[in-house]
Amino acid sequence: MEIVTKIAPLALAFIMLGLGLGLTTKDFLRVINNPRDFAVGFICQLIILPIVAYILVFIFRLPVELALGVMIIAAAPGGVTTNVMTKFAKGDVALSISLTAVISLISIISVPFIILQSAKLLGFSNISEEITMTGIAIKMAGVVAIPVILGMIIRNFAENFISSKISIIEKITGILFIIVFSAIWIEERENIFSYLAQAGLIALILNVTMMFIAYYIAKFFATGVEQRKCISIECGLQNGTLAVFVATQIFNDVIYIVPTAAYALIMYITAFIFMYIVRNTIK
């Protein structure tokens, strides 16, 4: 995993910088002004998604390494591409941006908490005593929180220039995402299909199940159709690069990254199908 270990932190930092460049203080104030929709999305992604993942891991009786890999991707916040997908689906883009921003910042605490608690529940005892929640949180802050805040500061001083380059920034972050997962495929090409055979089905079921659960929860508790679309997409597209970074910080075996790789391959296919359905049939 030498290549992945080296490029994942840099790629994640640049991706989060790109997220920060697209944010303003309004994206955070919106949470206070419209708390209901945000709360629904927040609960679906931060609480219900990991619970659904754990139930599936228990049902599938996966090897503990793959089970933890599933929990890592389930703990990750929404990916930066959720904003673009939400726009194409005619969903609430402003809500999508707020959810991505806030949950990404909170992830420096929520991700290590979910992963370490999952390890205890799964009876996994091979995590080094040197690996602590605080230690992981500090490392994540360096590649998640700080780049986001730095991006917001840069935008504040160069609003017009950054606003005109947002589409380019989004394309660059997409390319960085592809580079990380291409590195995984290249480095582990001899074993990857074996791993995908073990993790592909649960990744598909988790992805599809969570999008539908989020959609119907939002149908009952969110304020409208646009918000339903947004929350579903936020819960279906995870930040795979962040998941890879966290996995490489805790474990030294590529098997923990396999569910993330499988999920990353699947989530865009299912998201496009979902996006097409809701865009053309749900008004």
ChimeraX commands (.cxc) that place a marker at each C-alpha (Angstrom):
marker #1 position 0.00,0.00,0.00 radius 0.5
marker #1 position 3.02,2.28,-0.24 radius 0.5
marker #1 position 1.71,4.33,-3.18 radius 0.5
marker #1 position -1.78,4.72,-1.71 radius 0.5
marker #1 position -0.38,5.63,1.72 radius 0.5
marker #1 position 1.66,8.44,0.20 radius 0.5
marker #1 position -0.92,9.95,-2.17 radius 0.5
marker #1 position -4.14,9.57,-0.14 radius 0.5
marker #1 position -3.30,12.29,2.46 radius 0.5
marker #1 position -2.25,14.77,-0.23 radius 0.5
marker #1 position -5.24,14.00,-2.44 radius 0.5
marker #1 position -7.64,14.29,0.50 radius 0.5
marker #1 position -6.13,17.61,1.61 radius 0.5
marker #1 position -6.54,19.09,-1.88 radius 0.5
marker #1 position -10.09,17.72,-2.16 radius 0.5
marker #1 position -11.04,19.29,1.17 radius 0.5
marker #1 position -9.34,22.53,0.13 radius 0.5
marker #1 position -11.56,22.47,-2.94 radius 0.5
marker #1 position -14.59,21.97,-0.70 radius 0.5
marker #1 position -13.56,24.96,1.40 radius 0.5
marker #1 position -13.12,27.13,-1.69 radius 0.5
marker #1 position -16.75,26.47,-2.52 radius 0.5
marker #1 position -18.07,27.45,0.92 radius 0.5
marker #1 position -19.18,30.71,2.50 radius 0.5
marker #1 position -20.44,31.51,5.99 radius 0.5
marker #1 position -24.00,31.37,4.56 radius 0.5
marker #1 position -23.61,27.61,4.16 radius 0.5
marker #1 position -23.22,27.30,7.94 radius 0.5
marker #1 position -25.82,29.91,8.85 radius 0.5
marker #1 position -28.32,27.99,6.72 radius 0.5
marker #1 position -28.14,25.17,9.26 radius 0.5
marker #1 position -29.44,27.52,11.95 radius 0.5
marker #1 position -32.06,29.14,9.73 radius 0.5
marker #1 position -33.41,25.84,8.34 radius 0.5
marker #1 position -32.65,23.27,11.03 radius 0.5
marker #1 position -35.34,20.70,10.17 radius 0.5
marker #1 position -34.01,19.48,6.82 radius 0.5
marker #1 position -30.45,19.59,8.05 radius 0.5
marker #1 position -31.33,17.54,11.12 radius 0.5
marker #1 position -32.98,14.85,8.97 radius 0.5
marker #1 position -29.93,14.59,6.71 radius 0.5
marker #1 position -27.54,14.71,9.66 radius 0.5
marker #1 position -29.28,11.87,11.50 radius 0.5
marker #1 position -29.59,9.74,8.36 radius 0.5
marker #1 position -25.92,10.03,7.49 radius 0.5
marker #1 position -24.20,10.17,10.84 radius 0.5
marker #1 position -26.38,7.75,12.82 radius 0.5
marker #1 position -28.62,5.59,10.62 radius 0.5
marker #1 position -26.01,4.82,7.93 radius 0.5
marker #1 position -23.48,3.27,10.37 radius 0.5
marker #1 position -26.28,1.32,12.08 radius 0.5
marker #1 position -27.50,-0.09,8.74 radius 0.5
marker #1 position -23.90,-0.97,7.84 radius 0.5
marker #1 position -23.37,-2.80,11.13 radius 0.5
marker #1 position -26.62,-4.77,10.69 radius 0.5
marker #1 position -25.54,-5.84,7.19 radius 0.5
marker #1 position -22.08,-6.80,8.43 radius 0.5
marker #1 position -23.74,-8.97,11.08 radius 0.5
marker #1 position -26.12,-10.57,8.55 radius 0.5
marker #1 position -23.35,-11.27,6.01 radius 0.5
marker #1 position -20.97,-12.56,8.70 radius 0.5
marker #1 position -18.00,-11.01,6.93 radius 0.5
marker #1 position -14.42,-11.60,8.04 radius 0.5
marker #1 position -13.64,-8.96,10.64 radius 0.5
marker #1 position -11.18,-7.15,8.32 radius 0.5
marker #1 position -13.81,-6.66,5.61 radius 0.5
marker #1 position -16.45,-5.85,8.23 radius 0.5
marker #1 position -14.29,-3.03,9.56 radius 0.5
marker #1 position -13.71,-1.85,5.99 radius 0.5
marker #1 position -17.48,-1.58,5.54 radius 0.5
marker #1 position -17.77,0.40,8.77 radius 0.5
marker #1 position -15.00,2.77,7.62 radius 0.5
marker #1 position -16.84,3.72,4.42 radius 0.5
marker #1 position -20.13,3.96,6.35 radius 0.5
marker #1 position -18.51,6.34,8.83 radius 0.5
marker #1 position -17.16,8.63,6.10 radius 0.5
marker #1 position -19.04,11.87,5.35 radius 0.5
marker #1 position -20.64,12.59,1.99 radius 0.5
marker #1 position -18.31,13.14,-0.93 radius 0.5
marker #1 position -17.79,16.52,-2.56 radius 0.5
marker #1 position -19.50,15.28,-5.72 radius 0.5
marker #1 position -22.83,15.06,-3.89 radius 0.5
marker #1 position -23.37,18.74,-4.58 radius 0.5
marker #1 position -23.07,18.21,-8.34 radius 0.5
marker #1 position -25.25,15.10,-8.27 radius 0.5
marker #1 position -27.89,16.92,-6.24 radius 0.5
marker #1 position -27.93,19.72,-8.80 radius 0.5
marker #1 position -28.48,17.28,-11.67 radius 0.5
marker #1 position -31.23,15.53,-9.72 radius 0.5
marker #1 position -32.96,18.92,-9.21 radius 0.5
marker #1 position -32.52,18.63,-5.47 radius 0.5
marker #1 position -31.71,21.17,-2.77 radius 0.5
marker #1 position -28.09,22.09,-3.60 radius 0.5
marker #1 position -27.81,24.56,-0.71 radius 0.5
marker #1 position -28.79,21.83,1.77 radius 0.5
marker #1 position -26.31,19.45,0.13 radius 0.5
marker #1 position -23.47,21.93,0.54 radius 0.5
marker #1 position -24.36,22.54,4.19 radius 0.5
marker #1 position -24.55,18.82,4.99 radius 0.5
marker #1 position -21.26,18.06,3.24 radius 0.5
marker #1 position -19.47,20.94,4.94 radius 0.5
marker #1 position -20.68,20.42,8.50 radius 0.5
marker #1 position -20.47,16.62,8.55 radius 0.5
marker #1 position -17.00,16.73,6.95 radius 0.5
marker #1 position -15.78,18.97,9.79 radius 0.5
marker #1 position -17.47,16.83,12.42 radius 0.5
marker #1 position -15.93,13.72,10.83 radius 0.5
marker #1 position -12.61,14.33,12.57 radius 0.5
marker #1 position -14.41,13.14,15.72 radius 0.5
marker #1 position -17.26,10.98,14.39 radius 0.5
marker #1 position -15.17,8.80,12.05 radius 0.5
marker #1 position -12.59,7.57,14.61 radius 0.5
marker #1 position -15.36,7.13,17.19 radius 0.5
marker #1 position -17.49,4.95,14.89 radius 0.5
marker #1 position -14.52,2.89,13.68 radius 0.5
marker #1 position -13.03,2.23,17.12 radius 0.5
marker #1 position -16.44,1.40,18.62 radius 0.5
marker #1 position -17.17,-0.92,15.69 radius 0.5
marker #1 position -13.84,-2.67,16.27 radius 0.5
marker #1 position -14.84,-3.31,19.89 radius 0.5
marker #1 position -18.29,-4.60,18.92 radius 0.5
marker #1 position -16.78,-6.89,16.30 radius 0.5
marker #1 position -14.29,-8.23,18.82 radius 0.5
marker #1 position -11.30,-6.93,16.87 radius 0.5
marker #1 position -8.26,-6.61,19.09 radius 0.5
marker #1 position -5.41,-6.06,16.62 radius 0.5
marker #1 position -5.48,-2.27,16.72 radius 0.5
marker #1 position -2.27,-0.98,18.23 radius 0.5
marker #1 position -2.54,0.69,21.61 radius 0.5
marker #1 position -0.82,3.66,20.00 radius 0.5
marker #1 position -3.90,4.18,17.81 radius 0.5
marker #1 position -6.29,6.39,19.74 radius 0.5
marker #1 position -9.35,8.41,18.89 radius 0.5
marker #1 position -7.47,11.61,19.71 radius 0.5
marker #1 position -4.53,10.62,17.54 radius 0.5
marker #1 position -6.72,9.83,14.53 radius 0.5
marker #1 position -8.73,13.02,15.06 radius 0.5
marker #1 position -5.57,15.14,15.04 radius 0.5
marker #1 position -4.34,13.52,11.82 radius 0.5
marker #1 position -7.77,13.98,10.20 radius 0.5
marker #1 position -7.87,17.62,11.27 radius 0.5
marker #1 position -4.66,18.19,9.34 radius 0.5
marker #1 position -6.10,16.90,6.07 radius 0.5
marker #1 position -9.80,17.71,6.56 radius 0.5
marker #1 position -10.60,20.63,8.86 radius 0.5
marker #1 position -7.55,22.81,8.21 radius 0.5
marker #1 position -7.78,22.63,4.37 radius 0.5
marker #1 position -11.53,23.41,4.51 radius 0.5
marker #1 position -10.96,26.44,6.74 radius 0.5
marker #1 position -8.01,27.55,4.61 radius 0.5
marker #1 position -10.15,27.26,1.49 radius 0.5
marker #1 position -12.84,29.44,3.05 radius 0.5
marker #1 position -10.24,32.06,4.02 radius 0.5
marker #1 position -8.84,32.12,0.48 radius 0.5
marker #1 position -12.32,32.50,-0.96 radius 0.5
marker #1 position -13.06,35.35,1.42 radius 0.5
marker #1 position -10.10,37.31,0.02 radius 0.5
marker #1 position -10.63,36.34,-3.63 radius 0.5
marker #1 position -14.40,35.88,-3.90 radius 0.5
marker #1 position -14.85,36.85,-7.56 radius 0.5
marker #1 position -11.88,34.86,-8.84 radius 0.5
marker #1 position -12.73,31.70,-6.89 radius 0.5
marker #1 position -16.42,31.88,-7.80 radius 0.5
marker #1 position -15.54,31.91,-11.48 radius 0.5
marker #1 position -13.31,28.85,-11.10 radius 0.5
marker #1 position -15.63,26.58,-9.07 radius 0.5
marker #1 position -16.35,24.23,-11.99 radius 0.5
marker #1 position -12.61,23.77,-12.59 radius 0.5
marker #1 position -12.03,23.09,-8.89 radius 0.5
marker #1 position -14.79,20.44,-8.93 radius 0.5
marker #1 position -13.16,18.72,-11.92 radius 0.5
marker #1 position -9.75,18.70,-10.21 radius 0.5
marker #1 position -11.19,17.10,-7.05 radius 0.5
marker #1 position -12.86,14.46,-9.20 radius 0.5
marker #1 position -9.55,13.67,-10.91 radius 0.5
marker #1 position -7.80,13.35,-7.54 radius 0.5
marker #1 position -10.45,10.88,-6.40 radius 0.5
marker #1 position -9.85,8.79,-9.54 radius 0.5
marker #1 position -6.07,8.87,-8.99 radius 0.5
marker #1 position -6.36,7.44,-5.46 radius 0.5
marker #1 position -8.55,4.55,-6.52 radius 0.5
marker #1 position -6.54,3.87,-9.65 radius 0.5
marker #1 position -3.49,3.54,-7.39 radius 0.5
marker #1 position -5.33,0.95,-5.29 radius 0.5
marker #1 position -6.21,-1.07,-8.39 radius 0.5
marker #1 position -2.67,-0.89,-9.79 radius 0.5
marker #1 position -0.94,-1.72,-6.53 radius 0.5
marker #1 position -3.22,-4.62,-5.62 radius 0.5
marker #1 position -4.22,-5.82,-9.10 radius 0.5
marker #1 position -3.42,-9.46,-8.27 radius 0.5
marker #1 position -5.79,-9.59,-5.29 radius 0.5
marker #1 position -8.41,-6.94,-5.99 radius 0.5
marker #1 position -10.95,-9.15,-7.79 radius 0.5
marker #1 position -10.86,-11.69,-5.01 radius 0.5
marker #1 position -11.54,-8.95,-2.49 radius 0.5
marker #1 position -14.30,-7.40,-4.59 radius 0.5
marker #1 position -16.00,-10.78,-4.83 radius 0.5
marker #1 position -16.18,-10.76,-1.04 radius 0.5
marker #1 position -17.16,-7.11,-0.53 radius 0.5
marker #1 position -19.00,-6.11,-3.71 radius 0.5
marker #1 position -22.43,-7.46,-2.79 radius 0.5
marker #1 position -22.57,-5.91,0.67 radius 0.5
marker #1 position -21.30,-2.59,-0.76 radius 0.5
marker #1 position -24.13,-2.62,-3.32 radius 0.5
marker #1 position -26.79,-3.54,-0.77 radius 0.5
marker #1 position -25.57,-0.93,1.71 radius 0.5
marker #1 position -25.52,1.77,-0.95 radius 0.5
marker #1 position -28.96,1.08,-2.42 radius 0.5
marker #1 position -30.61,0.33,0.93 radius 0.5
marker #1 position -29.36,3.53,2.52 radius 0.5
marker #1 position -30.45,5.74,-0.37 radius 0.5
marker #1 position -33.98,4.36,-0.16 radius 0.5
marker #1 position -34.11,4.50,3.64 radius 0.5
marker #1 position -32.90,8.11,3.57 radius 0.5
marker #1 position -35.42,8.99,0.85 radius 0.5
marker #1 position -38.39,7.65,2.78 radius 0.5
marker #1 position -37.28,9.09,6.11 radius 0.5
marker #1 position -36.94,12.45,4.36 radius 0.5
marker #1 position -40.36,11.93,2.77 radius 0.5
marker #1 position -41.95,11.89,6.21 radius 0.5
marker #1 position -39.78,14.42,8.03 radius 0.5
marker #1 position -38.17,16.80,5.51 radius 0.5
marker #1 position -39.97,19.77,4.01 radius 0.5
marker #1 position -40.16,18.86,0.33 radius 0.5
marker #1 position -39.18,16.82,-2.72 radius 0.5
marker #1 position -35.94,18.71,-3.35 radius 0.5
marker #1 position -34.80,17.97,0.18 radius 0.5
marker #1 position -35.62,14.25,-0.19 radius 0.5
marker #1 position -33.46,14.02,-3.29 radius 0.5
marker #1 position -30.59,15.81,-1.59 radius 0.5
marker #1 position -30.61,13.71,1.58 radius 0.5
marker #1 position -30.76,10.45,-0.39 radius 0.5
marker #1 position -27.76,11.39,-2.50 radius 0.5
marker #1 position -25.81,12.60,0.54 radius 0.5
marker #1 position -26.33,9.20,2.16 radius 0.5
marker #1 position -25.37,7.30,-0.99 radius 0.5
marker #1 position -22.14,9.03,-2.03 radius 0.5
marker #1 position -19.42,8.79,0.59 radius 0.5
marker #1 position -15.99,10.42,0.72 radius 0.5
marker #1 position -13.97,7.43,-0.42 radius 0.5
marker #1 position -10.66,9.25,-0.30 radius 0.5
marker #1 position -11.18,10.09,3.37 radius 0.5
marker #1 position -12.10,6.46,4.06 radius 0.5
marker #1 position -8.89,5.30,2.38 radius 0.5
marker #1 position -6.85,7.81,4.39 radius 0.5
marker #1 position -8.33,6.67,7.70 radius 0.5
marker #1 position -7.90,2.99,6.83 radius 0.5
marker #1 position -4.23,3.47,5.97 radius 0.5
marker #1 position -3.64,5.36,9.21 radius 0.5
marker #1 position -5.03,2.53,11.34 radius 0.5
marker #1 position -4.25,-0.63,9.38 radius 0.5
marker #1 position -1.39,-1.88,7.23 radius 0.5
marker #1 position -3.35,-4.31,5.05 radius 0.5
marker #1 position -5.16,-3.39,1.82 radius 0.5
marker #1 position -8.09,-5.66,2.71 radius 0.5
marker #1 position -9.50,-2.89,4.94 radius 0.5
marker #1 position -9.68,-0.61,1.88 radius 0.5
marker #1 position -11.45,-3.15,-0.34 radius 0.5
marker #1 position -15.03,-2.35,0.77 radius 0.5
marker #1 position -14.25,1.33,0.12 radius 0.5
marker #1 position -12.94,0.51,-3.37 radius 0.5
marker #1 position -16.01,-1.64,-4.07 radius 0.5
marker #1 position -18.35,1.03,-2.75 radius 0.5
marker #1 position -16.62,3.74,-4.79 radius 0.5
marker #1 position -17.08,1.75,-7.99 radius 0.5
marker #1 position -20.72,1.02,-7.25 radius 0.5
marker #1 position -21.95,4.30,-5.75 radius 0.5
marker #1 position -21.63,6.38,-8.92 radius 0.5
marker #1 position -23.53,3.82,-11.00 radius 0.5
marker #1 position -26.38,3.56,-8.50 radius 0.5
marker #1 position -26.36,7.33,-7.93 radius 0.5
marker #1 position -26.73,8.04,-11.65 radius 0.5
marker #1 position -29.62,5.55,-11.88 radius 0.5
marker #1 position -31.24,7.03,-8.78 radius 0.5
marker #1 position -30.64,10.55,-10.05 radius 0.5
marker #1 position -32.27,9.71,-13.41 radius 0.5
marker #1 position -35.31,8.18,-11.70 radius 0.5
marker #1 position -35.96,11.06,-9.28 radius 0.5
marker #1 position -35.17,13.73,-11.87 radius 0.5
marker #1 position -37.68,12.40,-14.38 radius 0.5
marker #1 position -40.41,10.83,-12.26 radius 0.5
marker #1 position -40.56,12.78,-8.99 radius 0.5
marker #1 position -41.57,16.43,-9.26 radius 0.5
marker link #1:1,2 radius 0.2
marker link #1:2,3 radius 0.2
marker link #1:3,4 radius 0.2
marker link #1:4,5 radius 0.2
marker link #1:5,6 radius 0.2
marker link #1:6,7 radius 0.2
marker link #1:7,8 radius 0.2
marker link #1:8,9 radius 0.2
marker link #1:9,10 radius 0.2
marker link #1:10,11 radius 0.2
marker link #1:11,12 radius 0.2
marker link #1:12,13 radius 0.2
marker link #1:13,14 radius 0.2
marker link #1:14,15 radius 0.2
marker link #1:15,16 radius 0.2
marker link #1:16,17 radius 0.2
marker link #1:17,18 radius 0.2
marker link #1:18,19 radius 0.2
marker link #1:19,20 radius 0.2
marker link #1:20,21 radius 0.2
marker link #1:21,22 radius 0.2
marker link #1:22,23 radius 0.2
marker link #1:23,24 radius 0.2
marker link #1:24,25 radius 0.2
marker link #1:25,26 radius 0.2
marker link #1:26,27 radius 0.2
marker link #1:27,28 radius 0.2
marker link #1:28,29 radius 0.2
marker link #1:29,30 radius 0.2
marker link #1:30,31 radius 0.2
marker link #1:31,32 radius 0.2
marker link #1:32,33 radius 0.2
marker link #1:33,34 radius 0.2
marker link #1:34,35 radius 0.2
marker link #1:35,36 radius 0.2
marker link #1:36,37 radius 0.2
marker link #1:37,38 radius 0.2
marker link #1:38,39 radius 0.2
marker link #1:39,40 radius 0.2
marker link #1:40,41 radius 0.2
marker link #1:41,42 radius 0.2
marker link #1:42,43 radius 0.2
marker link #1:43,44 radius 0.2
marker link #1:44,45 radius 0.2
marker link #1:45,46 radius 0.2
marker link #1:46,47 radius 0.2
marker link #1:47,48 radius 0.2
marker link #1:48,49 radius 0.2
marker link #1:49,50 radius 0.2
marker link #1:50,51 radius 0.2
marker link #1:51,52 radius 0.2
marker link #1:52,53 radius 0.2
marker link #1:53,54 radius 0.2
marker link #1:54,55 radius 0.2
marker link #1:55,56 radius 0.2
marker link #1:56,57 radius 0.2
marker link #1:57,58 radius 0.2
marker link #1:58,59 radius 0.2
marker link #1:59,60 radius 0.2
marker link #1:60,61 radius 0.2
marker link #1:61,62 radius 0.2
marker link #1:62,63 radius 0.2
marker link #1:63,64 radius 0.2
marker link #1:64,65 radius 0.2
marker link #1:65,66 radius 0.2
marker link #1:66,67 radius 0.2
marker link #1:67,68 radius 0.2
marker link #1:68,69 radius 0.2
marker link #1:69,70 radius 0.2
marker link #1:70,71 radius 0.2
marker link #1:71,72 radius 0.2
marker link #1:72,73 radius 0.2
marker link #1:73,74 radius 0.2
marker link #1:74,75 radius 0.2
marker link #1:75,76 radius 0.2
marker link #1:76,77 radius 0.2
marker link #1:77,78 radius 0.2
marker link #1:78,79 radius 0.2
marker link #1:79,80 radius 0.2
marker link #1:80,81 radius 0.2
marker link #1:81,82 radius 0.2
marker link #1:82,83 radius 0.2
marker link #1:83,84 radius 0.2
marker link #1:84,85 radius 0.2
marker link #1:85,86 radius 0.2
marker link #1:86,87 radius 0.2
marker link #1:87,88 radius 0.2
marker link #1:88,89 radius 0.2
marker link #1:89,90 radius 0.2
marker link #1:90,91 radius 0.2
marker link #1:91,92 radius 0.2
marker link #1:92,93 radius 0.2
marker link #1:93,94 radius 0.2
marker link #1:94,95 radius 0.2
marker link #1:95,96 radius 0.2
marker link #1:96,97 radius 0.2
marker link #1:97,98 radius 0.2
marker link #1:98,99 radius 0.2
marker link #1:99,100 radius 0.2
marker link #1:100,101 radius 0.2
marker link #1:101,102 radius 0.2
marker link #1:102,103 radius 0.2
marker link #1:103,104 radius 0.2
marker link #1:104,105 radius 0.2
marker link #1:105,106 radius 0.2
marker link #1:106,107 radius 0.2
marker link #1:107,108 radius 0.2
marker link #1:108,109 radius 0.2
marker link #1:109,110 radius 0.2
marker link #1:110,111 radius 0.2
marker link #1:111,112 radius 0.2
marker link #1:112,113 radius 0.2
marker link #1:113,114 radius 0.2
marker link #1:114,115 radius 0.2
marker link #1:115,116 radius 0.2
marker link #1:116,117 radius 0.2
marker link #1:117,118 radius 0.2
marker link #1:118,119 radius 0.2
marker link #1:119,120 radius 0.2
marker link #1:120,121 radius 0.2
marker link #1:121,122 radius 0.2
marker link #1:122,123 radius 0.2
marker link #1:123,124 radius 0.2
marker link #1:124,125 radius 0.2
marker link #1:125,126 radius 0.2
marker link #1:126,127 radius 0.2
marker link #1:127,128 radius 0.2
marker link #1:128,129 radius 0.2
marker link #1:129,130 radius 0.2
marker link #1:130,131 radius 0.2
marker link #1:131,132 radius 0.2
marker link #1:132,133 radius 0.2
marker link #1:133,134 radius 0.2
marker link #1:134,135 radius 0.2
marker link #1:135,136 radius 0.2
marker link #1:136,137 radius 0.2
marker link #1:137,138 radius 0.2
marker link #1:138,139 radius 0.2
marker link #1:139,140 radius 0.2
marker link #1:140,141 radius 0.2
marker link #1:141,142 radius 0.2
marker link #1:142,143 radius 0.2
marker link #1:143,144 radius 0.2
marker link #1:144,145 radius 0.2
marker link #1:145,146 radius 0.2
marker link #1:146,147 radius 0.2
marker link #1:147,148 radius 0.2
marker link #1:148,149 radius 0.2
marker link #1:149,150 radius 0.2
marker link #1:150,151 radius 0.2
marker link #1:151,152 radius 0.2
marker link #1:152,153 radius 0.2
marker link #1:153,154 radius 0.2
marker link #1:154,155 radius 0.2
marker link #1:155,156 radius 0.2
marker link #1:156,157 radius 0.2
marker link #1:157,158 radius 0.2
marker link #1:158,159 radius 0.2
marker link #1:159,160 radius 0.2
marker link #1:160,161 radius 0.2
marker link #1:161,162 radius 0.2
marker link #1:162,163 radius 0.2
marker link #1:163,164 radius 0.2
marker link #1:164,165 radius 0.2
marker link #1:165,166 radius 0.2
marker link #1:166,167 radius 0.2
marker link #1:167,168 radius 0.2
marker link #1:168,169 radius 0.2
marker link #1:169,170 radius 0.2
marker link #1:170,171 radius 0.2
marker link #1:171,172 radius 0.2
marker link #1:172,173 radius 0.2
marker link #1:173,174 radius 0.2
marker link #1:174,175 radius 0.2
marker link #1:175,176 radius 0.2
marker link #1:176,177 radius 0.2
marker link #1:177,178 radius 0.2
marker link #1:178,179 radius 0.2
marker link #1:179,180 radius 0.2
marker link #1:180,181 radius 0.2
marker link #1:181,182 radius 0.2
marker link #1:182,183 radius 0.2
marker link #1:183,184 radius 0.2
marker link #1:184,185 radius 0.2
marker link #1:185,186 radius 0.2
marker link #1:186,187 radius 0.2
marker link #1:187,188 radius 0.2
marker link #1:188,189 radius 0.2
marker link #1:189,190 radius 0.2
marker link #1:190,191 radius 0.2
marker link #1:191,192 radius 0.2
marker link #1:192,193 radius 0.2
marker link #1:193,194 radius 0.2
marker link #1:194,195 radius 0.2
marker link #1:195,196 radius 0.2
marker link #1:196,197 radius 0.2
marker link #1:197,198 radius 0.2
marker link #1:198,199 radius 0.2
marker link #1:199,200 radius 0.2
marker link #1:200,201 radius 0.2
marker link #1:201,202 radius 0.2
marker link #1:202,203 radius 0.2
marker link #1:203,204 radius 0.2
marker link #1:204,205 radius 0.2
marker link #1:205,206 radius 0.2
marker link #1:206,207 radius 0.2
marker link #1:207,208 radius 0.2
marker link #1:208,209 radius 0.2
marker link #1:209,210 radius 0.2
marker link #1:210,211 radius 0.2
marker link #1:211,212 radius 0.2
marker link #1:212,213 radius 0.2
marker link #1:213,214 radius 0.2
marker link #1:214,215 radius 0.2
marker link #1:215,216 radius 0.2
marker link #1:216,217 radius 0.2
marker link #1:217,218 radius 0.2
marker link #1:218,219 radius 0.2
marker link #1:219,220 radius 0.2
marker link #1:220,221 radius 0.2
marker link #1:221,222 radius 0.2
marker link #1:222,223 radius 0.2
marker link #1:223,224 radius 0.2
marker link #1:224,225 radius 0.2
marker link #1:225,226 radius 0.2
marker link #1:226,227 radius 0.2
marker link #1:227,228 radius 0.2
marker link #1:228,229 radius 0.2
marker link #1:229,230 radius 0.2
marker link #1:230,231 radius 0.2
marker link #1:231,232 radius 0.2
marker link #1:232,233 radius 0.2
marker link #1:233,234 radius 0.2
marker link #1:234,235 radius 0.2
marker link #1:235,236 radius 0.2
marker link #1:236,237 radius 0.2
marker link #1:237,238 radius 0.2
marker link #1:238,239 radius 0.2
marker link #1:239,240 radius 0.2
marker link #1:240,241 radius 0.2
marker link #1:241,242 radius 0.2
marker link #1:242,243 radius 0.2
marker link #1:243,244 radius 0.2
marker link #1:244,245 radius 0.2
marker link #1:245,246 radius 0.2
marker link #1:246,247 radius 0.2
marker link #1:247,248 radius 0.2
marker link #1:248,249 radius 0.2
marker link #1:249,250 radius 0.2
marker link #1:250,251 radius 0.2
marker link #1:251,252 radius 0.2
marker link #1:252,253 radius 0.2
marker link #1:253,254 radius 0.2
marker link #1:254,255 radius 0.2
marker link #1:255,256 radius 0.2
marker link #1:256,257 radius 0.2
marker link #1:257,258 radius 0.2
marker link #1:258,259 radius 0.2
marker link #1:259,260 radius 0.2
marker link #1:260,261 radius 0.2
marker link #1:261,262 radius 0.2
marker link #1:262,263 radius 0.2
marker link #1:263,264 radius 0.2
marker link #1:264,265 radius 0.2
marker link #1:265,266 radius 0.2
marker link #1:266,267 radius 0.2
marker link #1:267,268 radius 0.2
marker link #1:268,269 radius 0.2
marker link #1:269,270 radius 0.2
marker link #1:270,271 radius 0.2
marker link #1:271,272 radius 0.2
marker link #1:272,273 radius 0.2
marker link #1:273,274 radius 0.2
marker link #1:274,275 radius 0.2
marker link #1:275,276 radius 0.2
marker link #1:276,277 radius 0.2
marker link #1:277,278 radius 0.2
marker link #1:278,279 radius 0.2
marker link #1:279,280 radius 0.2
marker link #1:280,281 radius 0.2
marker link #1:281,282 radius 0.2
marker link #1:282,283 radius 0.2
view
